[in-house]
């Protein structure tokens, strides 16, 4: 079992734990918006660390992003295996080609006033 799989297992167990004994349980008790905001904060901190040039800080912040993403996915019932399958599906496809394939969907959303943040 790899590190992310072990993390996923631990997070799933702790979602139902007492909030006084588990950070994951505290996040769960505070709800999805708090979990999502925390992931966003960690992502921004990762960008800042990348731009600062401090390798150790970048590694630490990247670990925080992976942790909080794992928590959010577990809260939503999305297994890491499903995310990995999506990455496998995309493997060997140019990022430009993959984005172009999504473009009609993006244009449709723009026409209706919706957007996906791309």
C-alpha positions in Angstrom: 0.0 0.0 0.0 1.5 3.3 -1.0 1.5 6.5 1.1 -1.5 8.1 -0.5 -3.5 4.9 0.0 -2.6 4.7 3.6 -3.5 8.4 4.0 -6.9 7.8 2.4 -7.6 4.9 4.7 -6.6 6.9 7.8 -8.7 9.9 6.7 -11.8 7.8 6.1 -11.5 6.3 9.6 -11.0 9.7 11.2 -14.0 11.3 9.4 -16.2 9.6 12.0 -13.9 10.1 15.0 -14.5 12.5 17.9 -13.7 16.0 16.8 -11.8 16.5 20.0 -9.3 13.8 19.1 -8.9 14.3 15.3 -8.1 17.2 13.0 -9.9 15.4 10.2 -13.0 14.9 12.4 -12.9 18.6 13.3 -12.9 19.5 9.5 -15.7 17.1 9.0 -17.7 18.7 11.8 -17.2 22.2 10.4 -18.5 21.1 7.0 -17.6 21.0 3.3 -17.2 24.8 2.8 -14.5 24.8 5.5 -12.8 21.8 3.9 -12.9 23.4 0.5 -11.6 26.7 1.8 -8.7 25.0 3.6 -7.7 23.2 0.4 -7.7 26.5 -1.4 -5.6 28.2 1.3 -3.1 25.4 1.1 -3.0 25.6 -2.7 -2.2 29.3 -2.5 0.5 28.7 0.1 2.0 26.1 -2.3 2.1 28.7 -5.1 3.7 31.2 -2.8 6.3 28.6 -1.7 7.0 27.7 -5.4 7.6 31.3 -6.2 9.8 31.9 -3.2 12.3 29.3 -4.3 12.3 27.6 -0.9 12.3 23.8 -1.7 11.6 22.6 1.8 8.6 25.0 2.1 7.3 23.9 -1.3 7.5 20.2 -0.3 5.7 20.9 3.0 3.0 22.9 1.3 2.6 20.3 -1.4 2.1 17.7 1.3 -0.6 19.9 2.9 -2.4 20.2 -0.5 -2.4 16.4 -0.9 -3.6 15.9 2.6 -6.5 18.4 2.3 -7.4 17.1 -1.1 -7.6 13.6 0.3 -9.9 14.9 3.1 -12.2 16.7 0.7 -12.4 13.7 -1.7 -13.2 11.4 1.3 -15.9 13.8 2.5 -17.5 13.7 -1.0 -17.1 9.9 -1.3 -14.7 10.1 -4.2 -11.9 7.4 -3.9 -8.4 8.2 -4.9 -8.6 5.3 -7.3 -11.2 7.2 -9.3 -8.9 10.2 -9.5 -6.0 8.0 -10.5 -8.2 6.3 -13.2 -8.9 9.8 -14.6 -5.2 10.5 -14.7 -4.6 7.2 -16.4 -7.3 8.0 -19.0 -5.5 11.3 -19.7 -2.0 9.7 -19.9 -0.5 10.1 -23.4 -2.9 12.8 -24.3 -1.5 16.3 -24.9 -2.7 18.8 -22.4 -3.5 21.1 -25.3 -5.6 18.4 -27.0 -7.4 17.5 -23.7 -8.2 21.2 -23.1 -9.4 21.7 -26.7 -11.7 18.7 -26.3 -13.4 20.4 -23.3 -13.6 23.8 -25.1 -17.1 23.3 -26.6 -18.4 22.6 -23.1 -16.7 25.8 -21.8 -18.2 27.8 -24.7 -21.6 26.4 -24.0 -21.3 27.4 -20.3 -20.1 30.9 -21.3 -23.1 31.3 -23.6 -25.4 30.5 -20.6 -23.5 32.7 -18.2 -21.9 29.8 -16.3 -18.2 29.2 -16.0 -15.9 26.5 -14.5 -13.0 28.7 -13.5 -10.6 27.8 -16.3 
